[in-house]
Amino acid sequence: MEHLASIATRTESHPEPQSPAIIGNSPGLQSVLADVDRVAATDSTVLILGETGTGKELIARAIHTRSRRRDRPFVRVNCAAIPFELLESELFGHEKGAFTGAFALRIGRFEMADTGTLFLDEIGDLPLALQPKLLRVLQEQEFERLGGGRTLRIDVRLVAATHRDLPERIARNEFRSDLYYRLNVFPIPLPPLRERCRDIPTLVFHFVDIFSRRMGRQIDHIPAETLSAFMAYPWPGNVRELQNMVERAVILSSEGILPNPLPNSGDPARRPWPVSGTFHDSQRAAIQQALRETGSVIGGPLGAAARLGLKRTTLIAKMKRLGITRSTPGPNGTAFPPIETAPRWPPHPNRDYGAA
């Protein structure tokens, strides 16, 4: 299913030695891929911004595999997953006897990534005490191991990622402004799944194919109601949540039919709208959902067209064809909210979106 739209890696049984499979046709994702192609040929530092679950590591790997360093190491470090007292040694290594328990020399991740790419995931959680040392490596391409006096020179391309609002952390004295400016050479914001609504059906097909083969299940039919519910759901966990939900649906499937695994929500803003099951019904539900969540705003960066990945004129044409107006009631019988009460959505691309 090579044509399916998503950011997704192949399964272990279908490895891709050259690069992660990044496929998609929504405007937001195509813009990201264009940025990847622009920056991959350089050695410039890249800062990937986006909510958790949007595929930041896959974009980092794509930058590496499309660069001249593609045959060299790609080394990943999650700055939020390693205890502070171990992180410096993990990044820069240590000499024998540098501290209690340092019984042998340890090579750090920067040395491992020499001539290749180092991906620092969740850079916004890097302890303040380590930030000056990271800044020096970025500026000078040199460092010392913990407990050592010999300066080591390296050739490493750095790609960093975070879901944090770094300027906000700078204001709280939790992140150095000079490090931020050094990292923010080429920022790439990733769109959340709710802004790639038209990609959701093909994403579902893609993950159904993966999990049905993995579990030995035969899925012959995905009801339109299930696809419509998936398109109407806001996916706070993004592609990762969608992948997990499809896996659950495959487990629950019977007689070759994929059920709707989404739980009922008491919050009308997050409840999938029921539809009758035709393709036009699926489109109608998605457009109505987008209009409701944008306060009937069609154009502009916060409008329904951008949310659905469509041009403004295309959305208006679809609305006319489906008989949808800005005052069309939703399935719960209520009209869309007035424009002046529309929520500001999507949020600021660099905002702190919650735990990783």
C-alpha positions in Angstrom: 0.0 0.0 0.0 2.7 2.4 -1.0 0.3 5.1 -2.1 -1.4 5.5 1.3 -1.1 8.9 3.0 0.7 8.9 6.3 3.9 9.3 8.2 4.6 5.6 9.0 7.5 3.1 9.2 7.3 -0.3 7.7 6.9 -3.3 10.0 9.8 -5.4 11.0 8.7 -8.0 8.5 8.8 -5.4 5.7 11.9 -3.4 6.4 13.0 -0.4 4.4 16.8 -0.1 4.5 17.0 3.2 2.8 14.5 5.5 4.6 11.4 5.6 6.7 8.2 5.5 4.6 6.9 9.0 4.5 4.0 9.2 2.2 1.1 11.7 2.0 -0.8 14.1 -0.2 -2.3 16.6 2.3 -0.9 20.1 1.8 0.5 20.3 5.3 2.5 17.2 4.9 3.7 18.0 1.4 5.0 21.3 2.8 6.9 19.4 5.4 8.4 17.1 2.8 9.4 20.0 0.7 11.2 21.5 3.7 12.9 18.2 4.3 14.2 18.1 0.7 15.5 21.7 1.0 17.4 21.2 4.2 18.6 17.6 3.8 21.3 18.5 1.3 22.9 20.9 3.8 24.6 20.3 7.2 22.4 22.9 8.9 20.9 22.2 12.3 17.1 21.4 12.1 14.5 21.9 14.8 11.4 19.8 14.4 8.3 21.2 16.2 5.0 19.4 16.8 2.7 17.6 19.1 3.5 14.2 20.4 2.6 11.4 18.0 3.1 13.5 14.8 6.2 11.6 13.6 9.1 13.9 14.6 11.6 11.0 14.6 10.5 9.8 11.2 11.1 13.3 9.8 14.5 13.4 11.4 15.4 10.0 9.8 14.2 11.3 6.5 16.5 14.3 6.7 19.4 11.9 7.4 18.6 9.4 4.7 18.2 12.2 2.1 21.5 13.8 3.1 25.1 13.1 2.1 25.5 11.4 5.5 23.0 8.7 4.6 25.6 5.9 4.9 26.9 7.1 8.2 25.4 6.6 11.7 22.0 7.9 12.8 22.0 8.1 16.6 18.9 9.0 18.6 18.7 10.3 22.2 15.5 11.0 24.1 16.5 13.8 26.5 13.4 13.3 28.6 13.9 9.6 29.1 17.4 9.6 30.7 17.9 10.7 34.3 19.8 13.9 34.7 22.8 12.3 36.5 23.3 9.9 33.5 22.5 12.2 30.6 25.9 14.0 30.4 27.7 10.7 30.3 25.2 9.4 27.7 25.8 12.4 25.5 29.5 13.0 25.9 30.9 9.8 27.4 33.2 9.5 30.4 36.7 8.4 31.2 37.5 5.5 33.5 37.3 6.6 37.1 35.4 9.8 36.3 32.9 9.0 39.1 32.0 6.1 41.3 31.0 3.2 39.2 32.9 4.4 36.1 35.0 1.2 35.7 35.8 1.7 32.0 35.8 4.3 29.3 32.4 5.0 27.8 31.9 6.5 24.3 29.1 9.0 24.3 26.4 9.5 21.6 28.2 12.4 20.0 31.2 10.2 19.3 28.9 7.4 18.1 27.3 9.8 15.6 30.6 11.2 14.3 30.3 11.9 10.5 26.6 11.1 10.8 23.5 12.6 12.4 22.6 12.9 16.0 18.8 13.3 16.8 18.1 14.9 20.1 14.4 14.1 20.8 12.6 16.3 23.4 15.3 18.9 23.4 13.0 21.1 25.4 13.6 18.8 28.4 17.4 19.0 28.3 18.5 20.1 31.8 19.7 23.7 32.1 23.1 22.6 33.4 23.9 20.7 30.2 22.8 23.3 27.8 26.1 25.3 27.7 28.0 22.2 26.9 25.6 21.3 24.1 25.9 24.9 22.8 29.7 24.6 22.6 29.5 21.3 20.6 27.1 23.0 18.2 29.3 26.0 17.8 32.8 24.5 17.9 32.2 20.8 17.1 34.3 19.8 20.1 33.9 18.6 23.7 35.6 16.7 26.5 34.4 13.4 28.0 33.2 13.6 31.6 36.3 13.4 33.8 38.7 13.8 30.9 40.9 16.7 29.8 41.5 15.9 26.2 39.4 17.9 23.7 37.7 15.7 21.0 36.7 17.1 17.7 33.7 15.6 15.8 31.7 16.1 12.6 28.0 15.7 13.5 24.9 17.0 12.0 22.3 17.8 14.7 18.6 17.4 14.3 16.5 18.3 17.4 12.8 17.9 18.2 10.4 19.1 20.8 6.7 19.5 21.6 7.5 22.3 24.0 7.1 26.0 23.6 10.8 26.9 23.8 10.3 30.7 23.9 8.0 30.2 26.8 10.6 28.1 28.6 13.2 30.8 27.9 10.9 33.3 29.6 10.7 31.0 32.6 14.5 30.7 32.7 14.3 26.9 31.8 16.0 27.1 28.4 18.9 29.2 27.2 18.1 31.8 24.6 21.5 31.4 22.9 21.0 27.7 22.6 17.5 28.2 21.2 18.8 30.6 18.5 21.5 28.1 17.6 19.0 25.2 17.3 16.4 27.3 15.4 18.3 27.5 12.2 15.7 25.7 10.1 12.5 25.0 12.0 10.0 22.4 10.6 6.6 22.5 12.3 4.6 19.3 11.8 0.8 19.4 11.3 -1.3 17.5 13.8 -3.6 14.8 12.4 -6.7 16.9 12.9 -5.3 19.2 10.2 -4.8 16.3 7.8 -8.4 15.1 7.9 -8.4 13.9 4.3 -5.5 11.6 5.0 -7.3 9.6 7.7 -9.1 7.0 5.5 -5.9 6.1 3.7 -4.1 6.0 7.1 -6.7 3.6 8.3 -6.3 1.3 5.3 -2.5 1.4 5.7 -2.6 0.4 9.4 -5.3 -2.2 8.8 -3.1 -3.8 6.2 -0.2 -3.9 8.6 -2.0 -5.3 11.6 -4.2 -7.7 9.7 -1.1 -9.3 8.2 0.7 -9.3 11.6 -2.3 -11.0 13.4 -3.3 -13.3 10.5 -6.7 -11.6 10.2 -8.6 -11.1 7.0 -10.3 -7.7 6.8 -12.6 -7.5 3.8 -14.7 -4.5 4.6 -14.3 -1.2 6.5 -17.8 0.3 7.0 -18.3 3.9 6.0 -19.6 4.6 9.5 -16.2 3.5 10.9 -14.3 5.7 8.5 -16.6 8.7 9.2 -16.1 8.3 12.9 -12.4 8.2 12.5 -12.5 11.4 10.4 -14.7 13.2 12.9 -12.6 12.4 15.9 -10.0 15.0 16.9 -7.1 12.6 17.6 -5.3 14.3 20.4 -2.6 11.6 20.2 -2.2 12.1 16.5 -1.0 9.3 14.2 0.3 7.3 17.1 -3.2 7.2 18.6 -4.8 6.4 15.3 -2.4 3.5 14.8 -3.2 2.1 18.3 -6.9 2.5 17.6 -6.7 0.6 14.3 -4.8 -2.2 16.0 -7.6 -2.4 18.6 -10.2 -2.5 15.8 -8.4 -5.3 14.1 -8.3 -7.3 17.3 -12.1 -6.7 17.7 -12.9 -7.5 14.1 -15.1 -10.5 13.2 -16.3 -11.9 9.9 -13.8 -9.7 8.0 -15.5 -6.4 9.1 -13.6 -3.7 10.9 -15.6 -2.2 13.8 -15.6 1.3 15.2 -13.4 1.1 18.3 -13.8 4.7 19.3 -15.3 5.1 22.8 -18.4 7.2 23.2 -17.6 10.6 24.6 -19.8 12.8 26.7 -18.1 15.9 25.2 -20.0 16.8 22.0 -16.9 18.5 20.6 -15.1 15.2 20.7 -17.9 12.8 19.8 -17.8 11.3 16.3 -21.0 12.2 14.5 -23.2 9.3 13.3 -23.6 9.1 9.6 -25.5 6.8 7.3 -22.5 5.2 5.7 -22.1 6.5 2.1 -19.1 8.2 0.8 -21.0 11.5 0.5 -22.1 11.1 4.1 -18.5 10.7 5.2 -17.6 13.9 3.4 -20.6 15.7 4.8 -19.7 14.6 8.3 -16.1 15.8 8.0 -17.1 19.2 6.6 -19.7 19.7 9.2 -17.3 18.8 11.9 -14.7 21.2 10.6 -17.3 24.0 10.3 -18.5 23.5 13.8 -15.0 23.5 15.3 -13.9 26.6 13.4 -17.1 28.5 14.0 -18.2 28.4 10.4 -15.0 30.1 9.2 -14.1 28.7 5.8 -11.0 30.5 4.7 -7.8 31.6 6.4 -5.2 29.6 8.4 -7.7 28.8 11.1 -10.6 28.0 8.7 -12.4 24.8 7.8 -10.6 24.6 4.4 -7.2 24.6 6.0 -8.3 22.1 8.6 -9.5 19.7 5.9 -6.4 20.3 3.7 -8.5 21.8 0.9 -8.5 25.1 -1.0 -11.2 27.5 0.0 -12.8 27.4 -3.4 -12.7 23.5 -3.4 -14.5 23.4 0.0 -17.1 25.9 -1.1 -17.8 23.7 -4.2 -18.1 20.6 -2.1 -20.5 22.4 0.3 -22.7 23.4 -2.5 -22.7 19.9 -4.0 -23.6 18.3 -0.6 -26.1 21.0 0.3 -24.2 22.3 3.3 -24.4 26.0 4.4 -22.9 27.8 7.3 -26.3 27.6 9.1 -26.8 23.9 8.4 -27.6 22.1 11.7 -25.3 19.4 12.9 -26.6 15.9 13.7 -27.4 17.0 17.3 -29.9 19.6 15.8 -27.8 22.7 16.8 -26.5 25.2 14.3 -22.8 26.0 14.1 -21.6 28.6 16.5 -21.3 32.2 15.3 -18.0 33.3 13.9 -17.1 35.6 16.8 -17.3 32.6 19.2 -15.1 30.3 17.1 -12.3 28.7 19.0 -8.7 29.7 18.0 -7.7 26.5 16.3 -5.2 25.2 15.6 -3.1 26.4 18.6 0.2 28.1 18.3 2.6 25.6 16.5 5.2 26.0 19.3 2.8 25.8 22.2 3.4 23.3 25.0 1.0 20.5 24.1 1.4 18.3 27.1 3.5 15.3 28.2 5.5 13.5 25.6 
